[in-house]
Amino acid sequence: MMITVAIVDDEELVRTGLRAIIDAQPDLEVVGEAADGAEAVPLVRRLRPDVVLMDVRMPAVDGIQATRHLRSTMDAPPAVLVVTTFENDDYVYEALRAGAGGFLLKRARPAEVAEAVRVVARGDSILFPAALQRLVQTHGGGRPDRRALADAGLTEREEEVLRLMATGLSNAEIAEKLVLGQETVKTHVGNVLAKLGARDRTQAVIAAYESGFIVPAR
């Protein structure tokens, strides 16, 4: 099945490079480009791509605002993959909180870009545990609200699954570690997302850090 992609970046050179990488894949196709978040919203509404590669730092409407708008106003919003120059960027953290499924560095290898698009297209998240920890430490701010996660009513098994999700393990890897079936793990992950009101794994892990349920390693 062909995965359709929209590219949003204010640098034409970056858009050209990403288009070349995507269009070189037999299962990926770029269907549109935008140079600003303001252009991105109507473009995405019209073309309905599966995935949006979204720069975060753009004039007028940045990637955070565009991501938040797409996630909150569309019935079936596309997966958003943030593309950034610096991983330890407060814009990246806010974009993840707004609903992006993960982020890629602009220096990523072509194979990494293509695989990341496939991952978010199938509904999974791109989690870099070490980078996410640094983002939380640097940009999380505030005192943890420990009641937020406690009130979610996670079972012991669901808490265990959430901790493993935070390490970047896939469902298959969690299943192997806990000696469970993959469908069982999938059910646990779904329950965790539902109870936390999270859109995806990234949102759930951020909630776990911000609540103090998981403490970033120092």
Buried (B, 14 or more C-beta within 10 A) or exposed (E): EEBBBBBBBBEEEBBEBBBEBBEEBEEBBBBBBBBBBBBBBEBBEEBBBBBBBBBBBBEEBBBBBBBBBBBEEEEEBBBBBBBBBEBEBBBBBBBBBBBBBBBBBBEBEBEBBBEBBBBBBEEBBBBBBEBBBBBBBEBBEEEBEEEBBEEBEBEEBBBBBBBBBBBBBBBEBBBEBBEBEBEBBBBBBEBBBEBBEBBBBBBBBBBBBBBBBBEBEE
